[in-house]
Amino acid sequence: MKRNFLYILALTFVLGLSQCGYMGHNSKDIGGFEVEADKVWGDKKAPARQLAQKYEDDATGKTAERIEKIRTKLYPK
């Protein structure tokens, strides 16, 4: 009985030590993001860069229509 009590006490002690400062070690100061970073956000006054991409038109013309529908949905004017 005394031996079991010592095992439980030792286990509690070890678990207690392993939890010391646990939440304090997992922190890193990320800092803020740059609101004006053109590399991340692009030029806000210019149209989207994706609009500069041009695709070849197929014989039926349905591809161009579909692309235009997607562009107007994603980038409304």
mmCIF file of the N, C-alpha and C atoms, coordinates in Angstrom:
data_MODEL
# 
_entry.id   MODEL 
# 
loop_
_atom_site.group_PDB 
_atom_site.id 
_atom_site.type_symbol 
_atom_site.label_atom_id 
_atom_site.label_alt_id 
_atom_site.label_comp_id 
_atom_site.label_asym_id 
_atom_site.label_entity_id 
_atom_site.label_seq_id 
_atom_site.pdbx_PDB_ins_code 
_atom_site.Cartn_x 
_atom_site.Cartn_y 
_atom_site.Cartn_z 
_atom_site.occupancy 
_atom_site.B_iso_or_equiv 
_atom_site.pdbx_formal_charge 
_atom_site.auth_seq_id 
_atom_site.auth_comp_id 
_atom_site.auth_asym_id 
_atom_site.auth_atom_id 
_atom_site.pdbx_PDB_model_num 
ATOM 1   N N  . MET A 1 1  ? 0.821   -1.181 0.000   1.00 0.00 ? 1  MET A N  1 
ATOM 2   C CA . MET A 1 1  ? 0.000   0.000  0.000   1.00 0.00 ? 1  MET A CA 1 
ATOM 3   C C  . MET A 1 1  ? 0.873   1.256  0.000   1.00 0.00 ? 1  MET A C  1 
ATOM 4   N N  . LYS A 1 2  ? 1.908   1.229  0.841   1.00 0.00 ? 2  LYS A N  1 
ATOM 5   C CA . LYS A 1 2  ? 2.803   2.370  0.930   1.00 0.00 ? 2  LYS A CA 1 
ATOM 6   C C  . LYS A 1 2  ? 3.577   2.543  -0.379  1.00 0.00 ? 2  LYS A C  1 
ATOM 7   N N  . ARG A 1 3  ? 3.908   1.418  -1.016  1.00 0.00 ? 3  ARG A N  1 
ATOM 8   C CA . ARG A 1 3  ? 4.646   1.453  -2.271  1.00 0.00 ? 3  ARG A CA 1 
ATOM 9   C C  . ARG A 1 3  ? 3.794   2.076  -3.382  1.00 0.00 ? 3  ARG A C  1 
ATOM 10  N N  . ASN A 1 4  ? 2.522   1.700  -3.447  1.00 0.00 ? 4  ASN A N  1 
ATOM 11  C CA . ASN A 1 4  ? 1.620   2.279  -4.452  1.00 0.00 ? 4  ASN A CA 1 
ATOM 12  C C  . ASN A 1 4  ? 1.465   3.781  -4.249  1.00 0.00 ? 4  ASN A C  1 
ATOM 13  N N  . PHE A 1 5  ? 1.379   4.187  -3.005  1.00 0.00 ? 5  PHE A N  1 
ATOM 14  C CA . PHE A 1 5  ? 1.265   5.610  -2.707  1.00 0.00 ? 5  PHE A CA 1 
ATOM 15  C C  . PHE A 1 5  ? 2.500   6.363  -3.184  1.00 0.00 ? 5  PHE A C  1 
ATOM 16  N N  . LEU A 1 6  ? 3.685   5.782  -2.999  1.00 0.00 ? 6  LEU A N  1 
ATOM 17  C CA . LEU A 1 6  ? 4.916   6.438  -3.453  1.00 0.00 ? 6  LEU A CA 1 
ATOM 18  C C  . LEU A 1 6  ? 4.974   6.511  -4.981  1.00 0.00 ? 6  LEU A C  1 
ATOM 19  N N  . TYR A 1 7  ? 4.518   5.469  -5.664  1.00 0.00 ? 7  TYR A N  1 
ATOM 20  C CA . TYR A 1 7  ? 4.471   5.491  -7.129  1.00 0.00 ? 7  TYR A CA 1 
ATOM 21  C C  . TYR A 1 7  ? 3.524   6.593  -7.627  1.00 0.00 ? 7  TYR A C  1 
ATOM 22  N N  . ILE A 1 8  ? 2.373   6.701  -7.019  1.00 0.00 ? 8  ILE A N  1 
ATOM 23  C CA . ILE A 1 8  ? 1.410   7.730  -7.409  1.00 0.00 ? 8  ILE A CA 1 
ATOM 24  C C  . ILE A 1 8  ? 1.974   9.117  -7.117  1.00 0.00 ? 8  ILE A C  1 
ATOM 25  N N  . LEU A 1 9  ? 2.631   9.257  -5.973  1.00 0.00 ? 9  LEU A N  1 
ATOM 26  C CA . LEU A 1 9  ? 3.238   10.535 -5.622  1.00 0.00 ? 9  LEU A CA 1 
ATOM 27  C C  . LEU A 1 9  ? 4.351   10.905 -6.607  1.00 0.00 ? 9  LEU A C  1 
ATOM 28  N N  . ALA A 1 10 ? 5.184   9.937  -6.964  1.00 0.00 ? 10 ALA A N  1 
ATOM 29  C CA . ALA A 1 10 ? 6.264   10.193 -7.921  1.00 0.00 ? 10 ALA A CA 1 
ATOM 30  C C  . ALA A 1 10 ? 5.706   10.539 -9.300  1.00 0.00 ? 10 ALA A C  1 
ATOM 31  N N  . LEU A 1 11 ? 4.669   9.825  -9.716  1.00 0.00 ? 11 LEU A N  1 
ATOM 32  C CA . LEU A 1 11 ? 4.044   10.094 -11.011 1.00 0.00 ? 11 LEU A CA 1 
ATOM 33  C C  . LEU A 1 11 ? 3.419   11.493 -11.026 1.00 0.00 ? 11 LEU A C  1 
ATOM 34  N N  . THR A 1 12 ? 2.781   11.869 -9.961  1.00 0.00 ? 12 THR A N  1 
ATOM 35  C CA . THR A 1 12 ? 2.189   13.204 -9.855  1.00 0.00 ? 12 THR A CA 1 
ATOM 36  C C  . THR A 1 12 ? 3.271   14.274 -9.906  1.00 0.00 ? 12 THR A C  1 
ATOM 37  N N  . PHE A 1 13 ? 4.376   14.032 -9.236  1.00 0.00 ? 13 PHE A N  1 
ATOM 38  C CA . PHE A 1 13 ? 5.492   14.971 -9.236  1.00 0.00 ? 13 PHE A CA 1 
ATOM 39  C C  . PHE A 1 13 ? 6.068   15.133 -10.641 1.00 0.00 ? 13 PHE A C  1 
ATOM 40  N N  . VAL A 1 14 ? 6.270   14.018 -11.343 1.00 0.00 ? 14 VAL A N  1 
ATOM 41  C CA . VAL A 1 14 ? 6.832   14.068 -12.702 1.00 0.00 ? 14 VAL A CA 1 
ATOM 42  C C  . VAL A 1 14 ? 5.861   14.770 -13.653 1.00 0.00 ? 14 VAL A C  1 
ATOM 43  N N  . LEU A 1 15 ? 4.588   14.456 -13.567 1.00 0.00 ? 15 LEU A N  1 
ATOM 44  C CA . LEU A 1 15 ? 3.606   15.113 -14.417 1.00 0.00 ? 15 LEU A CA 1 
ATOM 45  C C  . LEU A 1 15 ? 3.502   16.598 -14.095 1.00 0.00 ? 15 LEU A C  1 
ATOM 46  N N  . GLY A 1 16 ? 3.612   16.932 -12.837 1.00 0.00 ? 16 GLY A N  1 
ATOM 47  C CA . GLY A 1 16 ? 3.584   18.338 -12.442 1.00 0.00 ? 16 GLY A CA 1 
ATOM 48  C C  . GLY A 1 16 ? 4.761   19.104 -13.010 1.00 0.00 ? 16 GLY A C  1 
ATOM 49  N N  . LEU A 1 17 ? 5.944   18.494 -12.990 1.00 0.00 ? 17 LEU A N  1 
ATOM 50  C CA . LEU A 1 17 ? 7.125   19.151 -13.550 1.00 0.00 ? 17 LEU A CA 1 
ATOM 51  C C  . LEU A 1 17 ? 7.024   19.290 -15.066 1.00 0.00 ? 17 LEU A C  1 
ATOM 52  N N  . SER A 1 18 ? 6.425   18.310 -15.691 1.00 0.00 ? 18 SER A N  1 
ATOM 53  C CA . SER A 1 18 ? 6.331   18.372 -17.151 1.00 0.00 ? 18 SER A CA 1 
ATOM 54  C C  . SER A 1 18 ? 5.364   19.461 -17.609 1.00 0.00 ? 18 SER A C  1 
ATOM 55  N N  . GLN A 1 19 ? 4.463   19.883 -16.752 1.00 0.00 ? 19 GLN A N  1 
ATOM 56  C CA . GLN A 1 19 ? 3.496   20.914 -17.111 1.00 0.00 ? 19 GLN A CA 1 
ATOM 57  C C  . GLN A 1 19 ? 3.942   22.324 -16.747 1.00 0.00 ? 19 GLN A C  1 
ATOM 58  N N  . CYS A 1 20 ? 5.062   22.455 -16.099 1.00 0.00 ? 20 CYS A N  1 
ATOM 59  C CA . CYS A 1 20 ? 5.522   23.778 -15.672 1.00 0.00 ? 20 CYS A CA 1 
ATOM 60  C C  . CYS A 1 20 ? 5.843   24.646 -16.880 1.00 0.00 ? 20 CYS A C  1 
ATOM 61  N N  . GLY A 1 21 ? 5.133   25.720 -17.017 1.00 0.00 ? 21 GLY A N  1 
ATOM 62  C CA . GLY A 1 21 ? 5.413   26.648 -18.100 1.00 0.00 ? 21 GLY A CA 1 
ATOM 63  C C  . GLY A 1 21 ? 5.084   26.120 -19.472 1.00 0.00 ? 21 GLY A C  1 
ATOM 64  N N  . TYR A 1 22 ? 4.232   25.151 -19.579 1.00 0.00 ? 22 TYR A N  1 
ATOM 65  C CA . TYR A 1 22 ? 3.919   24.546 -20.877 1.00 0.00 ? 22 TYR A CA 1 
ATOM 66  C C  . TYR A 1 22 ? 3.376   25.570 -21.866 1.00 0.00 ? 22 TYR A C  1 
ATOM 67  N N  . MET A 1 23 ? 2.431   26.373 -21.437 1.00 0.00 ? 23 MET A N  1 
ATOM 68  C CA . MET A 1 23 ? 1.822   27.333 -22.350 1.00 0.00 ? 23 MET A CA 1 
ATOM 69  C C  . MET A 1 23 ? 2.756   28.506 -22.655 1.00 0.00 ? 23 MET A C  1 
ATOM 70  N N  . GLY A 1 24 ? 3.694   28.769 -21.791 1.00 0.00 ? 24 GLY A N  1 
ATOM 71  C CA . GLY A 1 24 ? 4.616   29.875 -22.012 1.00 0.00 ? 24 GLY A CA 1 
ATOM 72  C C  . GLY A 1 24 ? 5.676   29.570 -23.051 1.00 0.00 ? 24 GLY A C  1 
ATOM 73  N N  . HIS A 1 25 ? 5.978   28.301 -23.284 1.00 0.00 ? 25 HIS A N  1 
ATOM 74  C CA . HIS A 1 25 ? 7.032   27.943 -24.229 1.00 0.00 ? 25 HIS A CA 1 
ATOM 75  C C  . HIS A 1 25 ? 6.545   27.939 -25.663 1.00 0.00 ? 25 HIS A C  1 
ATOM 76  N N  . ASN A 1 26 ? 5.269   27.857 -25.870 1.00 0.00 ? 26 ASN A N  1 
ATOM 77  C CA . ASN A 1 26 ? 4.741   27.751 -27.218 1.00 0.00 ? 26 ASN A CA 1 
ATOM 78  C C  . ASN A 1 26 ? 4.219   29.108 -27.684 1.00 0.00 ? 26 ASN A C  1 
ATOM 79  N N  . SER A 1 27 ? 5.043   30.121 -27.589 1.00 0.00 ? 27 SER A N  1 
ATOM 80  C CA . SER A 1 27 ? 4.606   31.440 -28.027 1.00 0.00 ? 27 SER A CA 1 
ATOM 81  C C  . SER A 1 27 ? 5.705   32.085 -28.851 1.00 0.00 ? 27 SER A C  1 
ATOM 82  N N  . LYS A 1 28 ? 5.297   32.664 -29.952 1.00 0.00 ? 28 LYS A N  1 
ATOM 83  C CA . LYS A 1 28 ? 6.229   33.368 -30.811 1.00 0.00 ? 28 LYS A CA 1 
ATOM 84  C C  . LYS A 1 28 ? 5.551   34.661 -31.245 1.00 0.00 ? 28 LYS A C  1 
ATOM 85  N N  . ASP A 1 29 ? 6.286   35.750 -31.180 1.00 0.00 ? 29 ASP A N  1 
ATOM 86  C CA . ASP A 1 29 ? 5.732   37.023 -31.579 1.00 0.00 ? 29 ASP A CA 1 
ATOM 87  C C  . ASP A 1 29 ? 5.727   37.087 -33.098 1.00 0.00 ? 29 ASP A C  1 
ATOM 88  N N  . ILE A 1 30 ? 4.555   36.985 -33.683 1.00 0.00 ? 30 ILE A N  1 
ATOM 89  C CA . ILE A 1 30 ? 4.425   36.992 -35.129 1.00 0.00 ? 30 ILE A CA 1 
ATOM 90  C C  . ILE A 1 30 ? 4.513   38.416 -35.666 1.00 0.00 ? 30 ILE A C  1 
ATOM 91  N N  . GLY A 1 31 ? 3.955   39.345 -34.937 1.00 0.00 ? 31 GLY A N  1 
ATOM 92  C CA . GLY A 1 31 ? 3.922   40.722 -35.407 1.00 0.00 ? 31 GLY A CA 1 
ATOM 93  C C  . GLY A 1 31 ? 2.742   40.924 -36.334 1.00 0.00 ? 31 GLY A C  1 
ATOM 94  N N  . GLY A 1 32 ? 2.545   42.134 -36.765 1.00 0.00 ? 32 GLY A N  1 
ATOM 95  C CA . GLY A 1 32 ? 1.430   42.444 -37.655 1.00 0.00 ? 32 GLY A CA 1 
ATOM 96  C C  . GLY A 1 32 ? 1.791   42.213 -39.105 1.00 0.00 ? 32 GLY A C  1 
ATOM 97  N N  . PHE A 1 33 ? 0.787   42.155 -39.937 1.00 0.00 ? 33 PHE A N  1 
ATOM 98  C CA . PHE A 1 33 ? 1.049   42.038 -41.361 1.00 0.00 ? 33 PHE A CA 1 
ATOM 99  C C  . PHE A 1 33 ? 1.104   43.433 -41.960 1.00 0.00 ? 33 PHE A C  1 
ATOM 100 N N  . GLU A 1 34 ? 1.773   43.542 -43.061 1.00 0.00 ? 34 GLU A N  1 
ATOM 101 C CA . GLU A 1 34 ? 1.946   44.839 -43.697 1.00 0.00 ? 34 GLU A CA 1 
ATOM 102 C C  . GLU A 1 34 ? 0.725   45.137 -44.565 1.00 0.00 ? 34 GLU A C  1 
ATOM 103 N N  . VAL A 1 35 ? 0.011   46.159 -44.197 1.00 0.00 ? 35 VAL A N  1 
ATOM 104 C CA . VAL A 1 35 ? -1.213  46.492 -44.927 1.00 0.00 ? 35 VAL A CA 1 
ATOM 105 C C  . VAL A 1 35 ? -0.884  47.041 -46.310 1.00 0.00 ? 35 VAL A C  1 
ATOM 106 N N  . GLU A 1 36 ? 0.217   47.718 -46.431 1.00 0.00 ? 36 GLU A N  1 
ATOM 107 C CA . GLU A 1 36 ? 0.566   48.357 -47.697 1.00 0.00 ? 36 GLU A CA 1 
ATOM 108 C C  . GLU A 1 36 ? 1.525   47.535 -48.551 1.00 0.00 ? 36 GLU A C  1 
ATOM 109 N N  . ALA A 1 37 ? 1.707   46.252 -48.271 1.00 0.00 ? 37 ALA A N  1 
ATOM 110 C CA . ALA A 1 37 ? 2.664   45.436 -49.005 1.00 0.00 ? 37 ALA A CA 1 
ATOM 111 C C  . ALA A 1 37 ? 2.103   45.090 -50.390 1.00 0.00 ? 37 ALA A C  1 
ATOM 112 N N  . ASP A 1 38 ? 2.708   45.652 -51.426 1.00 0.00 ? 38 ASP A N  1 
ATOM 113 C CA . ASP A 1 38 ? 2.255   45.360 -52.792 1.00 0.00 ? 38 ASP A CA 1 
ATOM 114 C C  . ASP A 1 38 ? 2.547   43.918 -53.178 1.00 0.00 ? 38 ASP A C  1 
ATOM 115 N N  . LYS A 1 39 ? 3.602   43.349 -52.614 1.00 0.00 ? 39 LYS A N  1 
ATOM 116 C CA . LYS A 1 39 ? 3.944   41.961 -52.936 1.00 0.00 ? 39 LYS A CA 1 
ATOM 117 C C  . LYS A 1 39 ? 2.844   41.011 -52.480 1.00 0.00 ? 39 LYS A C  1 
ATOM 118 N N  . VAL A 1 40 ? 2.200   41.314 -51.381 1.00 0.00 ? 40 VAL A N  1 
ATOM 119 C CA . VAL A 1 40 ? 1.151   40.452 -50.847 1.00 0.00 ? 40 VAL A CA 1 
ATOM 120 C C  . VAL A 1 40 ? -0.204  40.805 -51.441 1.00 0.00 ? 40 VAL A C  1 
ATOM 121 N N  . TRP A 1 41 ? -0.556  42.082 -51.429 1.00 0.00 ? 41 TRP A N  1 
ATOM 122 C CA . TRP A 1 41 ? -1.911  42.506 -51.772 1.00 0.00 ? 41 TRP A CA 1 
ATOM 123 C C  . TRP A 1 41 ? -2.033  42.994 -53.208 1.00 0.00 ? 41 TRP A C  1 
ATOM 124 N N  . GLY A 1 42 ? -0.917  43.262 -53.871 1.00 0.00 ? 42 GLY A N  1 
ATOM 125 C CA . GLY A 1 42 ? -0.987  43.793 -55.227 1.00 0.00 ? 42 GLY A CA 1 
ATOM 126 C C  . GLY A 1 42 ? -1.282  45.282 -55.205 1.00 0.00 ? 42 GLY A C  1 
ATOM 127 N N  . ASP A 1 43 ? -1.361  45.865 -56.382 1.00 0.00 ? 43 ASP A N  1 
ATOM 128 C CA . ASP A 1 43 ? -1.666  47.284 -56.496 1.00 0.00 ? 43 ASP A CA 1 
ATOM 129 C C  . ASP A 1 43 ? -3.174  47.454 -56.376 1.00 0.00 ? 43 ASP A C  1 
ATOM 130 N N  . LYS A 1 44 ? -3.606  48.198 -55.367 1.00 0.00 ? 44 LYS A N  1 
ATOM 131 C CA . LYS A 1 44 ? -5.046  48.326 -55.098 1.00 0.00 ? 44 LYS A CA 1 
ATOM 132 C C  . LYS A 1 44 ? -5.754  49.204 -56.117 1.00 0.00 ? 44 LYS A C  1 
ATOM 133 N N  . LYS A 1 45 ? -5.032  50.075 -56.789 1.00 0.00 ? 45 LYS A N  1 
ATOM 134 C CA . LYS A 1 45 ? -5.650  50.982 -57.755 1.00 0.00 ? 45 LYS A CA 1 
ATOM 135 C C  . LYS A 1 45 ? -5.713  50.389 -59.157 1.00 0.00 ? 45 LYS A C  1 
ATOM 136 N N  . ALA A 1 46 ? -4.969  49.330 -59.403 1.00 0.00 ? 46 ALA A N  1 
ATOM 137 C CA . ALA A 1 46 ? -4.933  48.708 -60.722 1.00 0.00 ? 46 ALA A CA 1 
ATOM 138 C C  . ALA A 1 46 ? -5.917  47.536 -60.761 1.00 0.00 ? 46 ALA A C  1 
ATOM 139 N N  . PRO A 1 47 ? -6.315  47.104 -61.953 1.00 0.00 ? 47 PRO A N  1 
ATOM 140 C CA . PRO A 1 47 ? -7.175  45.923 -62.031 1.00 0.00 ? 47 PRO A CA 1 
ATOM 141 C C  . PRO A 1 47 ? -6.422  44.672 -61.588 1.00 0.00 ? 47 PRO A C  1 
ATOM 142 N N  . ALA A 1 48 ? -7.145  43.627 -61.315 1.00 0.00 ? 48 ALA A N  1 
ATOM 143 C CA . ALA A 1 48 ? -6.529  42.394 -60.827 1.00 0.00 ? 48 ALA A CA 1 
ATOM 144 C C  . ALA A 1 48 ? -5.539  41.847 -61.851 1.00 0.00 ? 48 ALA A C  1 
ATOM 145 N N  . ARG A 1 49 ? -4.451  41.294 -61.351 1.00 0.00 ? 49 ARG A N  1 
ATOM 146 C CA . ARG A 1 49 ? -3.415  40.761 -62.248 1.00 0.00 ? 49 ARG A CA 1 
ATOM 147 C C  . ARG A 1 49 ? -3.927  39.586 -63.061 1.00 0.00 ? 49 ARG A C  1 
ATOM 148 N N  . GLN A 1 50 ? -4.894  38.855 -62.523 1.00 0.00 ? 50 GLN A N  1 
ATOM 149 C CA . GLN A 1 50 ? -5.435  37.708 -63.230 1.00 0.00 ? 50 GLN A CA 1 
ATOM 150 C C  . GLN A 1 50 ? -6.168  38.125 -64.504 1.00 0.00 ? 50 GLN A C  1 
ATOM 151 N N  . LEU A 1 51 ? -6.635  39.365 -64.559 1.00 0.00 ? 51 LEU A N  1 
ATOM 152 C CA . LEU A 1 51 ? -7.350  39.824 -65.745 1.00 0.00 ? 51 LEU A CA 1 
ATOM 153 C C  . LEU A 1 51 ? -6.419  40.016 -66.938 1.00 0.00 ? 51 LEU A C  1 
ATOM 154 N N  . ALA A 1 52 ? -5.138  40.124 -66.699 1.00 0.00 ? 52 ALA A N  1 
ATOM 155 C CA . ALA A 1 52 ? -4.183  40.307 -67.792 1.00 0.00 ? 52 ALA A CA 1 
ATOM 156 C C  . ALA A 1 52 ? -3.976  39.019 -68.585 1.00 0.00 ? 52 ALA A C  1 
ATOM 157 N N  . GLN A 1 53 ? -4.333  37.885 -68.014 1.00 0.00 ? 53 GLN A N  1 
ATOM 158 C CA . GLN A 1 53 ? -4.155  36.604 -68.694 1.00 0.00 ? 53 GLN A CA 1 
ATOM 159 C C  . GLN A 1 53 ? -5.160  36.477 -69.836 1.00 0.00 ? 53 GLN A C  1 
ATOM 160 N N  . LYS A 1 54 ? -4.671  36.183 -71.024 1.00 0.00 ? 54 LYS A N  1 
ATOM 161 C CA . LYS A 1 54 ? -5.542  36.015 -72.196 1.00 0.00 ? 54 LYS A CA 1 
ATOM 162 C C  . LYS A 1 54 ? -5.505  34.555 -72.631 1.00 0.00 ? 54 LYS A C  1 
ATOM 163 N N  . TYR A 1 55 ? -6.661  34.040 -72.983 1.00 0.00 ? 55 TYR A N  1 
ATOM 164 C CA . TYR A 1 55 ? -6.782  32.647 -73.410 1.00 0.00 ? 55 TYR A CA 1 
ATOM 165 C C  . TYR A 1 55 ? -7.184  32.604 -74.881 1.00 0.00 ? 55 TYR A C  1 
ATOM 166 N N  . GLU A 1 56 ? -6.713  31.564 -75.567 1.00 0.00 ? 56 GLU A N  1 
ATOM 167 C CA . GLU A 1 56 ? -7.064  31.411 -76.972 1.00 0.00 ? 56 GLU A CA 1 
ATOM 168 C C  . GLU A 1 56 ? -8.536  31.037 -77.091 1.00 0.00 ? 56 GLU A C  1 
ATOM 169 N N  . ASP A 1 57 ? -9.169  31.575 -78.111 1.00 0.00 ? 57 ASP A N  1 
ATOM 170 C CA . ASP A 1 57 ? -10.576 31.285 -78.338 1.00 0.00 ? 57 ASP A CA 1 
ATOM 171 C C  . ASP A 1 57 ? -10.702 29.985 -79.124 1.00 0.00 ? 57 ASP A C  1 
ATOM 172 N N  . ASP A 1 58 ? -11.647 29.156 -78.746 1.00 0.00 ? 58 ASP A N  1 
ATOM 173 C CA . ASP A 1 58 ? -11.862 27.925 -79.499 1.00 0.00 ? 58 ASP A CA 1 
ATOM 174 C C  . ASP A 1 58 ? -12.813 28.204 -80.663 1.00 0.00 ? 58 ASP A C  1 
ATOM 175 N N  . ALA A 1 59 ? -13.091 27.188 -81.460 1.00 0.00 ? 59 ALA A N  1 
ATOM 176 C CA . ALA A 1 59 ? -13.900 27.356 -82.672 1.00 0.00 ? 59 ALA A CA 1 
ATOM 177 C C  . ALA A 1 59 ? -15.344 27.731 -82.353 1.00 0.00 ? 59 ALA A C  1 
ATOM 178 N N  . THR A 1 60 ? -15.891 27.253 -81.251 1.00 0.00 ? 60 THR A N  1 
ATOM 179 C CA . THR A 1 60 ? -17.294 27.527 -80.929 1.00 0.00 ? 60 THR A CA 1 
ATOM 180 C C  . THR A 1 60 ? -17.473 28.863 -80.223 1.00 0.00 ? 60 THR A C  1 
ATOM 181 N N  . GLY A 1 61 ? -16.463 29.361 -79.556 1.00 0.00 ? 61 GLY A N  1 
ATOM 182 C CA . GLY A 1 61 ? -16.564 30.630 -78.846 1.00 0.00 ? 61 GLY A CA 1 
ATOM 183 C C  . GLY A 1 61 ? -17.129 30.489 -77.439 1.00 0.00 ? 61 GLY A C  1 
ATOM 184 N N  . LYS A 1 62 ? -17.423 29.256 -77.020 1.00 0.00 ? 62 LYS A N  1 
ATOM 185 C CA . LYS A 1 62 ? -18.003 29.048 -75.695 1.00 0.00 ? 62 LYS A CA 1 
ATOM 186 C C  . LYS A 1 62 ? -16.980 29.264 -74.583 1.00 0.00 ? 62 LYS A C  1 
ATOM 187 N N  . THR A 1 63 ? -15.725 29.006 -74.891 1.00 0.00 ? 63 THR A N  1 
ATOM 188 C CA . THR A 1 63 ? -14.692 29.187 -73.878 1.00 0.00 ? 63 THR A CA 1 
ATOM 189 C C  . THR A 1 63 ? -14.593 30.659 -73.483 1.00 0.00 ? 63 THR A C  1 
ATOM 190 N N  . ALA A 1 64 ? -14.609 31.529 -74.468 1.00 0.00 ? 64 ALA A N  1 
ATOM 191 C CA . ALA A 1 64 ? -14.511 32.963 -74.185 1.00 0.00 ? 64 ALA A CA 1 
ATOM 192 C C  . ALA A 1 64 ? -15.721 33.445 -73.397 1.00 0.00 ? 64 ALA A C  1 
ATOM 193 N N  . GLU A 1 65 ? -16.887 32.939 -73.714 1.00 0.00 ? 65 GLU A N  1 
ATOM 194 C CA . GLU A 1 65 ? -18.092 33.319 -72.978 1.00 0.00 ? 65 GLU A CA 1 
ATOM 195 C C  . GLU A 1 65 ? -18.005 32.863 -71.523 1.00 0.00 ? 65 GLU A C  1 
ATOM 196 N N  . ARG A 1 66 ? -17.553 31.631 -71.328 1.00 0.00 ? 66 ARG A N  1 
ATOM 197 C CA . ARG A 1 66 ? -17.433 31.086 -69.969 1.00 0.00 ? 66 ARG A CA 1 
ATOM 198 C C  . ARG A 1 66 ? -16.408 31.872 -69.156 1.00 0.00 ? 66 ARG A C  1 
ATOM 199 N N  . ILE A 1 67 ? -15.286 32.188 -69.788 1.00 0.00 ? 67 ILE A N  1 
ATOM 200 C CA . ILE A 1 67 ? -14.248 32.960 -69.099 1.00 0.00 ? 67 ILE A CA 1 
ATOM 201 C C  . ILE A 1 67 ? -14.776 34.333 -68.725 1.00 0.00 ? 67 ILE A C  1 
ATOM 202 N N  . GLU A 1 68 ? -15.514 34.959 -69.609 1.00 0.00 ? 68 GLU A N  1 
ATOM 203 C CA . GLU A 1 68 ? -16.058 36.283 -69.319 1.00 0.00 ? 68 GLU A CA 1 
ATOM 204 C C  . GLU A 1 68 ? -17.078 36.237 -68.183 1.00 0.00 ? 68 GLU A C  1 
ATOM 205 N N  . LYS A 1 69 ? -17.884 35.193 -68.131 1.00 0.00 ? 69 LYS A N  1 
ATOM 206 C CA . LYS A 1 69 ? -18.848 35.040 -67.034 1.00 0.00 ? 69 LYS A CA 1 
ATOM 207 C C  . LYS A 1 69 ? -18.127 34.883 -65.697 1.00 0.00 ? 69 LYS A C  1 
ATOM 208 N N  . ILE A 1 70 ? -17.056 34.079 -65.704 1.00 0.00 ? 70 ILE A N  1 
ATOM 209 C CA . ILE A 1 70 ? -16.286 33.882 -64.472 1.00 0.00 ? 70 ILE A CA 1 
ATOM 210 C C  . ILE A 1 70 ? -15.627 35.198 -64.050 1.00 0.00 ? 70 ILE A C  1 
ATOM 211 N N  . ARG A 1 71 ? -15.077 35.936 -64.992 1.00 0.00 ? 71 ARG A N  1 
ATOM 212 C CA . ARG A 1 71 ? -14.429 37.204 -64.659 1.00 0.00 ? 71 ARG A CA 1 
ATOM 213 C C  . ARG A 1 71 ? -15.413 38.197 -64.087 1.00 0.00 ? 71 ARG A C  1 
ATOM 214 N N  . THR A 1 72 ? -16.597 38.282 -64.678 1.00 0.00 ? 72 THR A N  1 
ATOM 215 C CA . THR A 1 72 ? -17.571 39.249 -64.165 1.00 0.00 ? 72 THR A CA 1 
ATOM 216 C C  . THR A 1 72 ? -18.090 38.828 -62.784 1.00 0.00 ? 72 THR A C  1 
ATOM 217 N N  . LYS A 1 73 ? -18.122 37.532 -62.531 1.00 0.00 ? 73 LYS A N  1 
ATOM 218 C CA . LYS A 1 73 ? -18.562 37.083 -61.224 1.00 0.00 ? 73 LYS A CA 1 
ATOM 219 C C  . LYS A 1 73 ? -17.496 37.339 -60.150 1.00 0.00 ? 73 LYS A C  1 
ATOM 220 N N  . LEU A 1 74 ? -16.225 37.061 -60.484 1.00 0.00 ? 74 LEU A N  1 
ATOM 221 C CA . LEU A 1 74 ? -15.145 37.234 -59.515 1.00 0.00 ? 74 LEU A CA 1 
ATOM 222 C C  . LEU A 1 74 ? -14.719 38.694 -59.351 1.00 0.00 ? 74 LEU A C  1 
ATOM 223 N N  . TYR A 1 75 ? -14.727 39.433 -60.440 1.00 0.00 ? 75 TYR A N  1 
ATOM 224 C CA . TYR A 1 75 ? -14.242 40.814 -60.420 1.00 0.00 ? 75 TYR A CA 1 
ATOM 225 C C  . TYR A 1 75 ? -15.324 41.746 -60.953 1.00 0.00 ? 75 TYR A C  1 
ATOM 226 N N  . PRO A 1 76 ? -16.360 41.999 -60.176 1.00 0.00 ? 76 PRO A N  1 
ATOM 227 C CA . PRO A 1 76 ? -17.411 42.903 -60.654 1.00 0.00 ? 76 PRO A CA 1 
ATOM 228 C C  . PRO A 1 76 ? -16.877 44.340 -60.767 1.00 0.00 ? 76 PRO A C  1 
ATOM 229 N N  . LYS A 1 77 ? -17.464 45.064 -61.672 1.00 0.00 ? 77 LYS A N  1 
ATOM 230 C CA . LYS A 1 77 ? -16.994 46.438 -61.893 1.00 0.00 ? 77 LYS A CA 1 
ATOM 231 C C  . LYS A 1 77 ? -17.798 47.424 -61.116 1.00 0.00 ? 77 LYS A C  1 
# 
